[in-house]
Every structure is written in structure tokens, then in C-alpha cells.
Amino acid sequence: MNAPASDTGLMAQNLFVSHGRRMVLHGVTVGPFGPGTLNAVLGPNGSGKSTLLRAMSGLVPLRGAVTLDGQDLGRLRLPARSQRCLYLPQSLPEPMQITVIEAMMAARHVMPAPVRQQAAPSPPAALPDGRGTRVSTIGTAGSTLPGVAADPTGCAGQIARGSLPNGTSSGPEAALAWLEHMGIAHLAMRGLRELSGGQRQLVGLAQALSRRPRALLLDEPLSALDPYYQQRVMDLLAHEARETGLVVVLVLHDLNMALARCHNASVLNDGRIEASGPPETVLTPALLRRVYRIDACLDTGASGQRFLSVRGVAPAPRSMA
Ligand SMILES: Nc1ncnc2c1ncn2[C@@H]1O[C@H](COP(=O)(O)OP(=O)(O)OP(=O)(O)O)[C@@H](O)[C@H]1O
């Protein structure tokens, strides 16, 4: 039987998910992840991390319950659900032939379910999660934006630094402000198709944040990013969480990033939760050996920060004689 749903935060209770006949998640319970927190989902390849995020976002059928602030998300239709709890996948679909700024503005207007199409002034834009390819309108997202076309970087520089767009702004200024805060305003007028993998990942993150969900489920959001942008994205997520109460759940393979930046870590192994709690209490040498098959221990740096030292793969268990 499920425990009572938490009144605040995001929680998954007793989730069972199968792909075909194969059970991939076996009664997984995580959370509640409180408002304003960053929560890592960890585990080896194939352990079920993406499946868990997809299940929590309503993209795969499941047995169990997912609640946000006490509300059963399973009772919502997908558009309403993804407005509250938005999932950004690991691999982004082939982008449309539109500019970054158009994609940003489209993201703020997208209806994530089929909608009655109005005469659209511009081509429909795709969200990175592959949903929302039908757009009611894209506002002013034509090929020429007022004051933007000639010098996108200069225009972005006019936006007040330090203030993120509020929940209602959806014009080019707000779109540019998000790009600025992600550190990619210089890409505003570039075509989505011209971007590198990491640049596309950053645009996807900016799109997701700009939609102001209550919870954000990010599948390996740092996987294509260099160290500068990894830190920058984590700064922005932490800022958003702190200022707006956003709940962030993110799949990570970088255990030191989880240690340094996340309030909570949930470790999946073969479709089951091995441990959950503050990262420094979860990532013990025994767990790392058992789950990741590495020989590692927690160290403390000069400024008191905890970090993992990995010595190598764990020695193979002695055979039973
Ligand atoms: N569409 C699918 N059909 C069948 N099996 C699937 C499907 N998607 C995932 N699986 C299987 O489910 C298990 C969990 O996959 P999942 O992608 O959730 O793992 P993961 O922990 O995210 O892995 P990684 O770290 O490699 O991204 C794996 O064994 C995988 O092969």
C-alpha cells in the first residue's frame, strides 16, 4: 500500500514499469523532493534512470503514483501535467529549421498536446522533448526580430542582468534574457540545425526553464557540456530552485557533481532504489563497490568540500572455493 502523498514537493511511489514483458522498475519510491531542491538520480548504465524520469513525466505507462504538491499527476492530461512537471530527454530530436530565438519564443507558447491549429505565421517549432510540435501561434517569431537581427549579442546585452524574466513575459526580450542567463545569447540568431550538441542541450535547457514548470525532470542535462557550462547550468538551476521553489530532478553520472550540488541523491540499481538521502551519506565506499563496481572513497578537500576519489575498478569478488 502506498504511503500518504506528501503535501509539498514531487514524489513517486511504488512505480512498476515494464518494457514489453521485461520489468524495468520494480516498486521504485523516491522523494518527496521538496520545493527549491536539486535531486540527483544516480545509477549505472541500464539501471532505469531514464525510465524513471519518463514514468514520472507520464510518458510511459506505469503502476504506482506520482504526486506533486499532493496532487496525483496521473489524473491530469499530458498537456496540463507537462506544464507542471516538464521532462527534458537525454537525446533531443532533429531540430526544425528555425533560429534559436524563434525556438525560445515558441517554447513559451507551445501547447504540448494536439491543438486546433490557427493560421501560423511561422513554421511550427519542436520542443526538445519531441512533444509540442503543434503550435497555436509563435507570436512575433519571424525571421526578423525588432532590434535583434543585426546584432543579437548586443541586443541581449541591453537586458537587465541579474533579473530573470517573470512568468508572463514571452516576447523576444524574455527569450533573450533566458539565453543571456544560460550564457548563449550570442547564439540567438543561429539556426537550431547549425548548433553543436552541447549548444543544442543548452537551448533545450533554456526552453525548459522558460516555461516555468513547478518541477523539472532533466535526463543527463550536463552530458554534452564543457566544465564551464556544467557549472553555469548548475548555478542557474540552483538559482531558479532557490528563488522560485522549482523542484529539480536530474540524472547524473558525475558523482562529484551530485555531491557538490545536490540536496539529495537516489541511487538506482537494476530497477530498484539502493539508497536515497543526502549524497555524502548515500555514496559510501560499500555502495560504490556494490552498485558501480568501483573502488572509491569520500575525501575532504582543503575548504571542507567532500569529493570522491576513485582508485579504479573494484577487485573482483573472490570465488567461493
Ligand atoms: N524502449 C525500450 N524497450 C525495451 N527496453 C528498454 C527500452 N528503453 C529502455 N529499455 C531497457 O530498460 C532498462 C533501463 O533503461 P534506461 O534507459 O532507463 O536506463 P538508464 O539507467 O537511463 O541507462 P543509461 O545510464 O545508459 O542512460 C535497460 O535495460 C534498457 O535496455
The ligand as an ORCA input file, in Angstrom:
! r2SCAN-3c Opt
* xyz 0 1
  N      12.050      1.215    -25.342
  C      12.621      0.200    -24.677
  N      12.315     -1.082    -24.999
  C      12.852     -2.125    -24.327
  N      13.734     -1.991    -23.317
  C      14.066     -0.737    -22.958
  C      13.537      0.417    -23.621
  N      14.067      1.517    -23.044
  C      14.890      1.069    -22.082
  N      14.890     -0.273    -22.025
  C      15.651     -1.125    -21.091
  O      15.299     -0.707    -19.778
  C      16.425     -0.733    -18.935
  C      16.572      0.647    -18.299
  O      16.869      1.594    -19.330
  P      17.083      3.124    -19.010
  O      17.252      3.832    -20.301
  O      16.008      3.575    -18.114
  O      18.468      3.055    -18.210
  P      19.410      4.259    -17.719
  O      19.700      3.981    -16.290
  O      18.816      5.560    -18.048
  O      20.707      3.980    -18.593
  P      21.877      4.971    -19.150
  O      22.669      5.436    -17.951
  O      22.683      4.044    -20.004
  O      21.223      6.068    -19.915
  C      17.617     -1.146    -19.790
  O      17.885     -2.492    -19.594
  C      17.149     -0.897    -21.200
  O      17.758     -1.800    -22.084
*
